[in-house]
C-alpha cells in the first residue's frame, strides 16, 4: 500500500469503466432519436405504435420513422439534412396529396403524392434543387418525377431498403425494461 501511494497518478486520469448493457441500449436509442430529430415523448409514442403492430417491433419502428414526411422530403433529396427537411415542411413549402402540409411528423401512405407548393417553385432554393436532384439516389419505395419534382410513395419501406446507423434490437430491449 505504501509503495502504491508513492507512485505518480495515472496520466489522463483513471481508466473508463466498461459501458453497461443499459448504457449501450440508451446510446442506440439516442442515436435513433437524434438522427430523426425527435424529442423523447414523440419517439416513445412511435415506439408504442410499433409495438402494437404485428411483426418485429424493431423493424416496425424503423419503417414508421422512415414514413415521416420530413424524412421522405430528406430521402427525396429536397433537403441536405433532416432538420432542413423539417424546416421546409414546417414553412409550408410541401404539399401532401394536393394540400399544403406543415406537420413534419405526418406519416405518408402508399400512393401519397409529395410535391412542392406552387408559390415555393418561384423560390431560388427550388431552382437550384431542380438541377441537383437529378443526380441523387432515391430509395426504391419512392418514385420521383425529376422534371416536375413530384414524388409518389410507391410502397411501404421494407427493412432491406433502409440503412440504419443504430441497432433497433437494442432500442426494443431498452424500452422493454
C-alpha positions as CSV (number, residue, x, y, z in Angstrom):
1,X,0.0,0.0,0.0
2,X,2.8,2.4,0.9
3,X,4.6,1.8,-2.4
4,X,1.4,2.4,-4.3
5,X,0.7,5.6,-2.6
6,X,4.1,6.9,-3.6
7,X,3.6,6.3,-7.3
8,X,2.5,9.1,-9.6
9,X,-1.2,9.2,-10.6
10,X,-2.1,7.8,-14.0
11,X,-1.8,10.1,-16.9
12,X,-5.2,11.3,-18.2
13,X,-7.0,10.2,-15.1
14,X,-8.4,6.8,-14.2
15,X,-9.5,4.4,-16.8
16,X,-13.0,4.5,-18.0
17,X,-15.3,1.8,-16.9
18,X,-16.9,-0.6,-19.4
19,X,-20.3,0.6,-20.6
20,X,-23.2,-1.4,-19.2
21,X,-25.8,-3.1,-21.4
22,X,-28.3,-0.5,-20.4
23,X,-25.8,2.2,-21.4
24,X,-25.3,0.7,-24.8
25,X,-29.1,0.4,-25.3
26,X,-29.6,4.1,-24.2
27,X,-26.8,5.2,-26.6
28,X,-28.6,3.3,-29.5
29,X,-31.9,4.9,-28.7
30,X,-30.3,8.4,-28.5
31,X,-28.6,7.8,-31.9
32,X,-32.0,7.0,-33.5
33,X,-33.7,10.0,-31.8
34,X,-31.1,12.4,-32.8
35,X,-30.8,11.1,-36.4
36,X,-34.5,11.6,-36.9
37,X,-34.6,14.8,-34.9
38,X,-37.3,13.8,-32.4
39,X,-37.9,14.5,-28.8
40,X,-38.3,11.7,-26.2
41,X,-42.0,11.8,-25.9
42,X,-42.6,11.7,-29.6
43,X,-40.1,8.9,-30.0
44,X,-41.7,6.9,-27.2
45,X,-45.1,7.3,-29.0
46,X,-43.6,6.0,-32.2
47,X,-42.2,3.0,-30.3
48,X,-45.6,2.3,-28.7
49,X,-47.2,2.3,-32.2
50,X,-44.5,0.0,-33.5
51,X,-45.1,-2.4,-30.5
52,X,-48.9,-2.5,-31.3
53,X,-48.3,-3.5,-34.9
54,X,-47.9,-7.2,-35.7
55,X,-44.4,-8.3,-36.6
56,X,-40.9,-7.4,-35.3
57,X,-41.0,-4.3,-33.2
58,X,-37.6,-3.0,-34.3
59,X,-38.4,-3.3,-38.0
60,X,-41.8,-1.7,-37.4
61,X,-40.2,1.2,-35.6
62,X,-37.7,1.9,-38.4
63,X,-40.5,1.7,-41.0
64,X,-42.6,4.2,-39.0
65,X,-39.7,6.6,-38.7
66,X,-38.9,6.4,-42.4
67,X,-42.6,7.2,-43.3
68,X,-42.5,10.6,-41.6
69,X,-43.0,13.4,-44.1
70,X,-39.8,15.3,-43.1
71,X,-37.8,12.1,-43.6
72,X,-39.4,11.5,-47.0
73,X,-38.5,15.0,-48.1
74,X,-34.9,14.3,-47.0
75,X,-34.8,10.9,-48.8
76,X,-36.1,12.5,-52.0
77,X,-33.1,14.9,-51.9
78,X,-35.3,18.0,-51.4
79,X,-33.1,18.9,-48.3
80,X,-29.5,18.4,-47.3
81,X,-30.4,17.2,-43.8
82,X,-33.4,16.0,-41.8
83,X,-33.5,19.3,-39.9
84,X,-33.6,21.3,-43.1
85,X,-36.3,19.0,-44.4
86,X,-38.3,19.6,-41.2
87,X,-38.0,23.3,-41.7
88,X,-39.0,23.1,-45.3
89,X,-42.2,21.2,-44.3
90,X,-42.8,23.5,-41.3
91,X,-42.7,26.6,-43.5
92,X,-45.4,25.2,-45.8
93,X,-43.3,24.5,-48.9
94,X,-44.5,20.9,-49.3
95,X,-47.9,19.6,-50.4
96,X,-49.2,16.2,-49.5
97,X,-51.9,14.9,-51.8
98,X,-52.6,18.3,-53.2
99,X,-52.9,20.0,-49.8
100,X,-50.4,22.2,-48.0
101,X,-49.0,20.2,-45.1
102,X,-46.8,21.9,-42.4
103,X,-46.6,19.0,-39.9
104,X,-43.3,17.1,-40.3
105,X,-44.4,14.1,-38.3
106,X,-47.3,13.1,-40.7
107,X,-47.0,9.5,-41.8
108,X,-47.2,9.0,-45.6
109,X,-49.0,6.0,-47.0
110,X,-48.6,4.1,-50.2
111,X,-50.0,6.1,-53.1
112,X,-49.5,9.5,-51.5
113,X,-48.1,12.4,-53.6
114,X,-45.4,14.7,-52.3
115,X,-44.9,17.9,-54.2
116,X,-43.7,21.5,-53.9
117,X,-46.3,24.2,-53.3
118,X,-46.8,26.4,-56.4
119,X,-45.7,29.6,-54.5
120,X,-42.4,27.8,-53.5
121,X,-41.5,27.0,-57.1
122,X,-40.6,30.6,-57.6
123,X,-38.0,30.4,-54.8
124,X,-34.2,30.4,-55.6
125,X,-33.7,27.3,-53.5
126,X,-36.2,25.4,-55.6
127,X,-34.4,26.4,-58.8
128,X,-31.1,25.1,-57.6
129,X,-32.7,22.0,-56.3
130,X,-34.3,21.1,-59.6
131,X,-30.8,20.6,-61.1
132,X,-29.2,18.9,-58.1
133,X,-31.9,16.3,-57.5
134,X,-31.3,14.6,-60.9
135,X,-28.1,13.0,-59.7
136,X,-29.2,11.8,-56.3
137,X,-30.1,8.2,-55.5
138,X,-33.7,7.8,-54.2
139,X,-34.9,4.8,-52.2
140,X,-36.8,2.1,-54.1
141,X,-40.0,2.7,-52.2
142,X,-40.2,6.3,-53.5
143,X,-40.8,7.4,-57.1
144,X,-39.7,10.8,-58.3
145,X,-40.6,12.7,-61.5
146,X,-37.4,14.7,-61.9
147,X,-38.8,17.3,-64.3
148,X,-41.7,18.4,-62.0
149,X,-40.2,17.3,-58.7
150,X,-43.4,15.4,-57.8
151,X,-42.9,12.2,-55.8
152,X,-45.2,9.3,-55.1
153,X,-44.9,6.7,-52.4
154,X,-44.7,3.5,-54.4
155,X,-44.8,1.1,-51.5
156,X,-44.1,0.9,-47.8
157,X,-40.4,1.0,-46.9
158,X,-39.0,-2.5,-46.5
159,X,-36.4,-3.3,-43.8
160,X,-33.8,-4.1,-46.6
161,X,-34.3,-0.7,-48.2
162,X,-33.4,1.2,-45.1
163,X,-29.9,2.0,-44.0
164,X,-29.7,2.2,-40.2
165,X,-26.9,3.7,-38.2
166,X,-28.3,2.3,-35.0
167,X,-29.4,-1.1,-33.5
168,X,-33.2,-1.5,-33.4
169,X,-33.0,-4.5,-31.2
170,X,-31.1,-2.6,-28.5
171,X,-33.9,0.1,-28.6
172,X,-36.5,-2.6,-28.1
173,X,-34.5,-4.0,-25.2
174,X,-34.2,-0.5,-23.7
175,X,-38.0,0.1,-23.7
176,X,-38.9,-3.4,-22.6
177,X,-37.5,-2.9,-19.0
